[in-house]
Amino acid sequence: MLGLAFLLLPLAGLLVRTPWGELGTHLAQPAVAEALRLSLVSALLATAICLLLGVPLAWVLARASFPGLRLVRALVTLPMVLPPVVGGVALLLLLGRRGLVGQYLYDWFGVSLPFTTAAVVIAEAFVAMPFLVIAVEGALRGADRRYEDAAATLGAGRWLTFRRVTLPMVAPGVSAGAVLCFARALGEFGATITFAGNFPGVTRTMPLSIYLALESDPEAAIVLSLLLLVVSVAVLVALRGRWITGASS
Amino acid sequence: MLRRTHTPRHLAVPTAVALACTLTACGTEGDEAAADVTGDITVFAAASLTDTFTELGEAFEAEHPGTTVTFSFAGSSALAQQIISGAPADVFASASPATMALVTDEELAAGDPVVFVRNRLQIAVPAGNPAGVTGLEDFTNEDLTIALCAEEVPCGVASVQVFEAAGLTPAPDTYEEDVRATLTKVELDEVDAALVYRTDVLVAGDAVEGIDFPEAEEAVNDYPIAVLAEAPNAVGGRAFVDFVRSEAGRAALGSAGFDLP
């Protein structure tokens, strides 16, 4: 109970200080809709990237066995424990226009990733992917491998087995991971502002708007926080109800 | 003093001391107070003062054996909030009169704050100035990658003022959350130009070059300093403020890139 209070009381503080009377005026600012749209779109894209890259990675971690696997598993979770700002600096040093890889992108194709929406998506995916990988890896470990063996005995190839047998079995894990991943991406701040910068409509997501509003207009910051909170809770509740319990029952 | 460059040097120094004495009531009384300077002195100072004040603190400790100067460096508004919430500080050095006003409005300053340095904006470009930036006009070039401070923080407010004075509409690619973040983007060569304080350009060393521009005159930032009303060590606090405003203090601040009033 104490734990629950610890988690929920700060949110109560937010609700108490919300200027309900001026809620409409604050929310009607065009910049708010712009930031919210950018946040949702970039978090969705980041989740898609995480699914694309994270599910195969989780499969390798759960099924393969090679020396150094434990180390790899630890490294995969690094973005979870790394301060996001450090992640942002690391991305800048890799993908910035003078970065390890970024300098070739810039010199050969004229592409500079920082300060673009693509950079927001990359920063969010970097920070959020471990959440998906851990959830999917856990589901894969829990799945009964005899079904896969049976499929293989019946002549199914590895890809067909993965697609038709393994994936449906771990679907609840994948969707739980995707929801966590999306929620983490939606709230991403440190890596985003460091790697992608902050420009309205291009890289200024909701958390960045909230941070900047706090410097000059705390009331607006509280309203924006409340909006982000409502959206996050709505997404979590909707997806939990529809996918996770639905798929496992 | 800066403007009166024709004043002979041997006259200027005694004048400064006499002036300081009328302001701080030194003489025999002051000498007695100097003898009492001891113990811990806690100084809350704006982040942009980090390097100079650390240096000055060590010089002060050497001059007053038995004292320990402890600094808390952060954004001025955060420090002002901490002082209002009862943080046990002796001295507050703020990067803007507006944040100092938060403290004086609560009657938490002992006496009127004095402006001890000024800071102005400078154009910061990566070493070698790869984009060939020459002045404020280049900030309107869409093809350049440009970082400015967000308008919510003091350096962003100053940036808006200089662009208004110049009659230019900048085309930035990012509004950074504080002046050091803006500087970092220049240091890493991720932007072609940015507006930061002159002192920040000096801190960055060889990685960053600074370019002065005339419109910077329109947004000169005053730094006020004050001993606090509820200072646990008011005597020590006053001695530190006097030290910052002494010739030694001014020399250190001047070489860090600050303008001296």
Chai-1 contact restraints between the chains, C-beta under 6 A:
chainA,res_idxA,chainB,res_idxB,connection_type,confidence,min_distance_angstrom,max_distance_angstrom,comment,restraint_id
A,G96,B,E190,contact,1.0,0.0,6.0,A-B,restraint_1
A,R98,B,D189,contact,1.0,0.0,6.0,A-B,restraint_2
A,P114,B,E190,contact,1.0,0.0,6.0,A-B,restraint_3
A,F115,B,D173,contact,1.0,0.0,6.0,A-B,restraint_4
A,F115,B,T174,contact,1.0,0.0,6.0,A-B,restraint_5
A,I193,B,E177,contact,1.0,0.0,6.0,A-B,restraint_6
A,G197,B,T174,contact,1.0,0.0,6.0,A-B,restraint_7
A,N198,B,T174,contact,1.0,0.0,6.0,A-B,restraint_8
A,N198,B,Y175,contact,1.0,0.0,6.0,A-B,restraint_9
A,F199,B,T174,contact,1.0,0.0,6.0,A-B,restraint_10
A,L212,B,A150,contact,1.0,0.0,6.0,A-B,restraint_11
A,L212,B,E152,contact,1.0,0.0,6.0,A-B,restraint_12
A,E215,B,E152,contact,1.0,0.0,6.0,A-B,restraint_13
A,E215,B,V153,contact,1.0,0.0,6.0,A-B,restraint_14
A,S216,B,E152,contact,1.0,0.0,6.0,A-B,restraint_15
